[in-house]
Amino acid sequence: MYFKRREFLQVGSLATATLMLPKFLKAFEKQNMVPPGNKVVVVIQFSGGNDGLNTVIPVTNDIYYRERPKLSIAKTAALNLNGDVGLNPSLEVFKGLYDDGSLSILNNVGYPNPDRSHFRSMDIWHSASKSEDYVYTGWLGRYLDHQCSGCDKPTQVLEIDDMLSLALKGNEKNGLAFTDPRRLYSSSNEKFYKDITKGHHSSEETVDYLYKTMSETLSSADYIFKQSKLSPTSTIYPGTELGKNLKTISSLIMSDINTKVYYVSLGSFDTHVNQEAQQKRLFTELNDAVKAFTTDLKKNGRFEDVLMMTFSEFGRRVSQNASNGTDHGTANNMFFISGGLKEKGILNDMPDLADLNEGDLKHKVDFKSVYATVLNKWLGSDDKKILGKQYDHLKFI
C-alpha cells in the first residue's frame, strides 16, 4: 500500500498527535520507576486574559471601588487573606492553601512594552521573548532541547489538549498533545493506521519523516496508555474538563512515567461583558479541580514534589467598561501551589492603582524571571541557555 503525502495528511484525528511526538519518547519504555524527589511542574494557562484585580482583590483600596462601582467585589464577600487583600469568593480552596502555607501569590507580572492582542501576547509568554521579537519556539520546548542533550534519562512535556501550544515546541524536540490516553491508544490501534505504516515504501524525504513519526506514535501511544493505568486514583474528581484533565495528569504523576511538565488550559477569561458570572463559573471549575488534585497529591506523598503555576496572557484594565466587564490590560498576578514552597503568601506589593500607564497597571516583575526560577531551581536546568539571557531568580522555590 502506498500513500502520497497529500493523502497522508488527511488520515484524520491521529495526525495532530503524530506530528507532536517527541522522538525520544520511546526511551521511556525501559524506565520502571520514578526517581525519589522527582520534581514536576503543572502549568495552568488562564486563556483570554484573566482579570487579576477581581482575583486577588485590594479590599481596602478606594481607587479599586471607585473605578469599578458595579464590578468590584466587596470586602465582606472576598476571602480575607491579611486584612488588606482578599481572594475571589469562588476560590475557597486557594484560601485554604494560603492558610496552610502552600500558596504563593506574585503580583504585577508582565513585560516591557505590553501587547494587548490575545494572540501576540500569548506568543510572547509562550516563547519567553521580548515584545518586539518574534520567536517560533517555546520556553518549555527549548527546555526539552537543552535538558536532554547528552542525558541518560530523557524527560518530556505533555499537554492535555487537542493542539500543541507554542510553549512546548522546541528546535529539536516537541511536547506531545492529547486529550485522553485511552483515546490516543484506541486511535493508534485502528487497523487503518497500522496498514499505512506496514505498507510504506521509501519515497520523498518529507513523506518518509511523516511515516516514521507515525510509527513512533503507534508505539508510544500504547506506552502512555499503559502508564496511565498503573496507579488509578481513588480520589473523586469533578466531571468538568479541567477536572478530567487533572485526573489524567495525576494518574501519570503517580505512575513511573518520568514526565517533568504537564500543561493544561482553562478559559475563556475574555470578559468584556458580564464578567462576574463568567469569572465565577471558571473559578468554580478551577477551585473544584484543584481541590481534588491537591488532595490526591497529598494522599500519595507527592505534594512537595509538584509545583502548580498559573498565568494569563495579560490582565484587564483597572476601570470597568459600560458592559459590566473589563477590557484588555497589562500586568497580572500568578499563583504558585506546592508543598515545597520556600516563600509563601503574598510575595510582593499589590498593584499601585494611583500610578498607572494610561489606565493600565505597570509591571514590576518580568515573567521571564519566573520562568528562569522554575527552570533553574525546580527543574534543574540551565535557564540562561534556554531563555537566551540571565534573568533574576526569585525566592519562592
N, C-alpha and C positions, 0 to 999 in steps of 0.2 A: 504494500500500500504506500502510495507517495502523495504527499500534500504539498502544494505550493505555499509560499509564505503568506499570501493573502488569505488562503483558506485556513491556515494555521491560526491566524489572528482572530478567526471567527469561531473558535472552538467553544467559547462560552464562559461560564462563571469561573472556571478554574484558571483562566488566563491571568486574571488580576493577581491571584496569589502566586502563580507561577513566576511572573516577572519580578516579583519582590523577594524571592527566596534567597537568603544568604547562602553562598556557595559552601560555607564551612559548616552548615547545619548538621550534615551527616556525621561530622566528627563527634557529635554528642551521643551517637548510638552506642558507643563503648564506655561512656561515663555512667557510673551507677551510684553516685552519692553526692549530696550537696556538701561542700566544704563547710566546716564549722565557722560561724560568723560570716557566712556568705551574704554580702550586702546587696540589697535590691532597691531600685527606685521605681515608684509608680507615679507617673505623671498624669494629672487630670487637667485637661485643657477646657477652660470655660469659653467655648466658641461664641463669637458675636459681640464681645466687649461687655464684660460684666460691670455693673455699677458698684464700684468699691465703697462709695460713701454710704450706701444703704446695706453694705455687707458688714463692714467694720465702722460703727457709727459714732461720730463725735457728739455724744449726747448732751454735752454742756456748752456746745459752740453755737452762739446766737446766729452767726452768719449762715450756718447749715440750715437752721429753721427758717430764717428769713428768705433764703434762696429757694427753698422747697416748701412752700406753705401748705401744699396738699400731699406731696410725695414723701416728706420726711417721716421718719419713724420715731415716735415719742419715746422719751427716756423711760417711761413706765412700761413700754412694750418691749424695748430692747433687752437682751440678755446681758446683765451687768457684768463687766469684767473688772474694772478698777475704779468705778465711780464716774470717770470722765469718758469712758469708752464702753460701748455695748456691741453685741453681735445681733445680726438679723434674727428675729424671733423664730425663724424656721430652722435655725442651726443649733438646736439644743445639744446634739452630740458634740459639736465643736466646743460649746461652752463647757461640757464635762471634760473634754480633752484638755482644754485650757486649765481647768481647775486641778487636774491631776498631773500637770507638767509635761504633757506630751503634744502640745500645740504651740507653735511659734507663728507670729504674725509680722510680716515685713511690709512696711508702708512706703508709699512714694516710689514704687519701682517703675522704671521706664527706660528711655534712651533719649539722647540729644536729637533735636530736630524731628519730633514725632510726626508720624504719618497717620491720618485719620481714615484711611481706606482699610476696610477689613482685610482684603487680600494682601495688600502691600505690607501692612503692619504685621500680619501673621507670618508672612515670609521673613520679615526681619527677625522676629522672635524665633522662628524655626531654624533659620540659618545662622543666627548669632552674628549678624553683620551690622555695619553702620547703616544709617537710614539712606545714605547716598550711594551705597554699594549694592550690587546685585550678585548674590552668591547662590549657586544652584545645588549646594549640598547642605545637609543639616548638621546641627551640633552633635546629635546622637549617631548619625551616620558616620561622621568623622571620628567619633569615639570608637566605633567598631573598627574603622580603618587602622587606627593607631594602637588600640588596645590589643589587637590580635596580631600585630606584627612580630613574628618570631615567638609567640607564646605557645606553650604546650597545651593549654586549656582554653580554647577559644570561647568567647562569650557572644551573646546575641541580644537583639532587641525585638520585642513582639508588640504589635499594635492590634488591639481588638477593634477592628473596623473593616469596612469593605475596601477601603483605599488606603494606600500608604502615604503618610504625611511627609512633607519635605524634611521635617526634623530628623527622619530616620533614614534618609538617603545619603550614602557616602560616595566617595570617589571610587572605591573598590568594592565595598560591601553595602548591602542594604538590609534593613529590618524585614520582617515578614508580617503581612497584614492578613488577618482572617477574623471572622466573627464568632466562629464556633469550631472547636477541634473536631467534633463529630461530623459536622457538615463538610469540613475540608477533607476529612478522611473518606466520607461517602463519595464525594465528588471525584476524588483522586482514584477511587477503585472502580469507577464506571468502566465497562468494557471498551467504550469508545476511546477513552484516553490511553488505555493500555495498548489498544490496536495501533494508535498513532505512533507511539514510541517504538513498538516492535517493528512496524513497517517502514520506518525511516531509513533512507539511504542518503549517504553524504551528498550534499549539493552546495549551494552558496553559503558563505560563512555566516551570514545573519540567520538563515534558517537553521543551520546546524546548532548555533548557540541557543535558539529557542527550543529545539528538540532536547538538547542536553539539559536545559533548565527544567523543562517539563519532566524529564526522567528523574531528576533530583527531587522535584516536588513530590512525586508519587511516593518515593521512599520516605521523605521527611514528614509528610502528612501522616503516614502510618505511625511514625515515631512520636510525634507530638500528641496524637490521639491516645496512644498507649500511656504516655507520661501523665496525661491529664486524668487518667483513671486510677493512678496509683494511690492517691490519697484523697478519696472523695470526702468532702466536708460534711459534717453533721450539722453545721450552722445553717439556720434558715435565712436565706437572702430574699429581699423583696423581688417581685416579678418584673420590675422596671428594667429598661435597657441597661442602665448603669449597674443595677443590682446583679443582673446576669453576667455582665462583663467582669465585675469584681469577683464574682464567684468563680469564673473561669480562671482569672488571674490567681486566685487563692489556690485552686487545685494544682496549678503549675508550680507556684511557690513551694507548696508542701511536697511536691514530687522531687525527683532527682535531676530535673532539667536545670542546667546551670545558667539560667537566664538572668541577666543583670537589670534590664529595664523593661517595664511594661508601660504602655501608652494608651490612654482612653480619652474620649471627648464627651462633653455634656453641653447642650445648648438647644435653642439659640438664646443668647443673652442680649440680643439686639433690641432693646426695649425702648423704642421711640414712642410707643403708645401703650397706655395702661400697664405700666411697669410693675406695679405692686403684685398683681395676680401672676404674671409670668415669672417673676423672680421667686415668688413664694412657691410656685409649682416646681421649679428647677431645684431650689434649695431643699425642698422636702425630699425630692428624689435623691439628691446628694447626701443629705443627712441620714436617711434610712439606709442607703447603700454603705456609707462609711461606717455606720454603727455595726452592721453585720461583719464588714471586712475587718475592722479593728478588733472586734470580739473574737473573730476567727484567728487572727494573728496572735493575740494574747493567749488564747487557749492552747495554741500549738507552739508556744515559745519562740515566735518569730517577730514579735513586735519591735524588739530592739534592733533587728537587722533590716527592717523595711522602712524606707523613707517615702512618704507620700508628699507630693508638692503640687500646688495648683497655680495656674496662670491664665491670663486672658490677654488678647492682643492689644487692648487698651481699656482704660476706664471710661467713664462718662463725664459730661460737663457738670460743673457744680450746680448750676441753676436748672430747675425743671423746665420742660417746654410746655407748650399750650395743650398738649395731648396727654397730660399726666404721665409723661415719660421723660427720658433724658437722651441727649444726642451724643455723638461720638466725642470722646475726650482724649486724655493722655495717660498720665501716671495712674498706678493702681496698687492694690495690695496683693500679697501672696500668702498662702497658708503652707505650713510645713507640719507634718504629723509623723511622729515616731516615738518609740520608747528609748531612742538613743540620742535625743537632742541634748546639746551642751548649753544652749541658751534657750530659755523658754519664755512664753508670754509675748508681750508686745516689744519687739526688738528695737524700734526707733520711734521718733516723734510721729504723731499723727499729721496729716496734711495741713499746711498753713493756708487756710481759706481767705486770709487777708492779703496774701501775696500770690496772685495768680498771673498767668500769662494769657491775656485776652480771654479770661473766663475759664481757663483750664489750670489744672494742678501742675506744679513744677516737679519734675522727677528729681529725687535726691540719690537714688541708688540705681546704677546701671544693671539691667537684668543679666548682663554677661558676667558680672561679679557673682551672681547667684549660680550660674552655670559653672563658672570656674571653681566655686566652692564645692559643689556637688561632684564634679568630675574628679577633683583632687582629693578631697577629704573623705568622700563616701565611696567613690568607685576606684580610687587609687590610680588615676590616670594622669597623664601629662597635659594639664589643661592649657598650657601655653601653646603647645603644638596643635591641639585640637581647635582652639579659638583663634590662633594666629597672633596673639598678643597676651601679655601678662596683665590680668585683672586682679584687683584686690580680693583677698579671701575673707569671707565673713566668718563669724564665730558661732553660728547656731548649731553646727555639727563639728 
